Amino acid sequence: MTTEAPRAPKIKLGQLAPGYLGDIGPEEFLEGMEFNELDLAEVDSTQATYLDCSLSRVNFGAAESPVDLTGARFSGSKIEDCRADTLTMPRGSLIHTEISGTRIGAGVVHDNVWEKVVVSNCRISYLNLRAAKLTDVEFRDCVIDEIDLDRAKANRVSFPGSTVGVLQCEGATLGNVDLRGLQPHKISGVHSLRGTTIDEMQLMLFAELFASELGITVE
């Protein structure tokens, strides 16, 4: 059986109108706008929609004062060279969206829906995707210290050129999830790895982790 690769997002950004801090607010519908070099600390953008937008060199706020993107929706958009000590976007969605060159301390994105998303050249300390639904998602050339996929549903997800330190997937439902090339030092939820693909080298590297998780003593 061949592992299906993620399908690429379709993003066509035309002439964008300049976006300003005052445009951003709760439940705002923002279409075809370009937000550059803004500081969004403590901004309320709950339930907002970003359609065909570009966000570049935006600061999503410090850990103690992040922008609130709870329930926000991004579609056909690009997020580039941004910084978020804490990205607070639970119950949000990314559809046909690219995130690149961005530093994220803690990504609080549980219960999200991601479809046709590329995350590239990003540095992420902790990515909380618990109970998220991921379809056609690629983490390309990223450094991720810990990714939490507990109770997530994921199909056609891959990590080309990326590194992951800790992988959590307790109770996850996975299909066509390509883990080849990853060398996490800790895996939680080995019994939930059904539906993933690893290579022969990983099988040898993970043998001790698998044995420990399954309660097998190797002497």
N, C-alpha and C positions, 0 to 999 in steps of 0.2 A: 504494500500500500504506500503510495506517495503522499508525503505531507503537503498539504495545500498551502501556498504562500499567501500572505495578506494581499488584498487588492488595494491598489494605490488610490489616494483621495483625488478628487477632481476639484481643482481650485482655479478660478479665473477671476483675478482681481483687475478690474478696469481702472478708469480714472477715479481716484478716491478723493473724497472731500476731507479737508482737515478736521480732525476731531479735537475737542477741548475738554478739560476737566469738568466743566459745567454741563457737558452733554451726557455725562454718565450718572445714572441714578437708578433707583429700584424700578423694575418692570419697564425700563426704557427699551425701545426697539431701535437699534442702531444699525444702519445699513450703508455699505459702501463708504466707510469712514476710515481714516488713517490716524492712529494715535501714536505720537512719538514723544519720547523723553518726558513722560508724565510720572508724577509721584501719586500713587493711588492709596496711600496710607489712610486707613479708617474710612474709606469711601464705601458707601452702600450701593452695591450693584446687584442686589438680590433679584432673582427672576428676570434679569435683563437678557436681551437677545442681541448677539453680535453676528450679523449676517454679512458675508463678503467684506470683512474688515481686516485691517492690518494693525498689529500692536508691536511697536519696535522700541527697544531700550526703555521699557516701562518698568518702574519699581512697584511691585504689588504690595509693598509695605513690609515693615519689620515684623518680627515674630509676635510682638505684643500689640501691634496695630496694623493688622493686614486688611486689605480690601475684602469686603464680604461679597463673594460670588455665589452664595448659596442658591442653587436652582438655576444658575445662569446657563445659557445655551450659546455655543459657538458653532457656526456653520459656514463652510466655504472660506475659512479665515486662516491667517498666519500670525503666529506669535514668535517674534525673533529677538534674540539678544536681550532678554528681560531678566529680572531678578525677583525672586519671591522667597523671603525667609520662611514664610508660611503661606502656602497657596490654599485658601479656604474656599472650596467649591464643592461641598457635598450635594448630592442629588442633582448635579448638573449634567451637561452633555457636550460632547465634542463630535461633530459630524463633518466629514470631509475637511479636516483641519490639520495643519502642520505646526509643530512647536520645535524651534531650533535654537541652539546656542544659548540656552536659558539655564540659570542656576536656581534650583529649588531646594530649600532646606527640608521642609515637611510639606508634602503634597496631600492635603486632606480632601480626597476626591472619592470617598466611599459612596456607594450607591449611584455611581455615574453610569451613563451610557456613552460608550465610545464606538463610533463606526467610521472606518476608513480614516485612520489617524496615523501620522508619522511623527515620532518624537526623535529628533536627531541631534547629536553633539551636545547633549544636555548632561549636567551634573546634578544628581538628585540624591539627597541623603536618605529620605524615607518617603516612599510612595504608598499611601493607604488607598488601595483599590478594593477594599472589602465589599462584597456583595455587588460589585460592579458587573456590567454586561459589556464585554469587549468583543468586537467583531472587526477583523481586518485592521489590526494594530501592529505597527512595527516600531521597535525601539532600536534605532540605528546609531552605532558609535556612541553609546551613552555609558556613563559610570553611575551605577545605582547601588548605594550601600545596602538598602533593604527594600524589597517590594512585597507588599502584603496583598495576596489574592484570596484570602480566606473567604469562602462561600461565593466566590466570583464565578461567573459563567464566561468562558473565553473560547473563541473559535478563530482560527487563522491569526495567530499572534507569533511574532518572531523577535529575535534579539541579535541581529547580525552586527558583529564588531563591538558588542557591548559587554560590560562586566557587571555581575550582580553578586553582592556579598552574602546576603541572606534572602532566601526564597521561602515565603510562607504561602501555603495553598490548602490549608485545612478545609475540608468540605467543599472544595472547588469542583466545578464541572468543566473539564478541559477537552478540547478537540482541535487537532492540527496546531498545537502549541509547540513551536520549534525551539527547544532549549539548547541546540547544538552550539558548542563553543563556550558556553557558560561554565564557570567553575566556582559555584557558591560554596562557602565554607560551612554553611548550615542550611538544611532544608527541613521545614516543618510541614508535615502532611504528605509523606511519601506515598501513603495509600491513595492519595488523590491525584497522583501523577498519571493515571490512566488517560490516554489521549495526547500525551506529549511524545516528542521525538528527541532522543539523545544519540550521541555517536559512541563508538566502541571505547574510545579513550575515556569518555565520561563514565561509562559503565564501570570501568575499573576504578576511576577516581572516587565514584560515589558508593562503591561497594561497602565501605565502612559505615557511611551515613545510612545506607539502606538497612544494613544489619542492625544498627543501633535503633533505628526507628521501628523495626519489626521485632525487636527483642531477641535477635539472634546473637549468640555468643560465638565468636570466631577465635579458636585457640590453636 
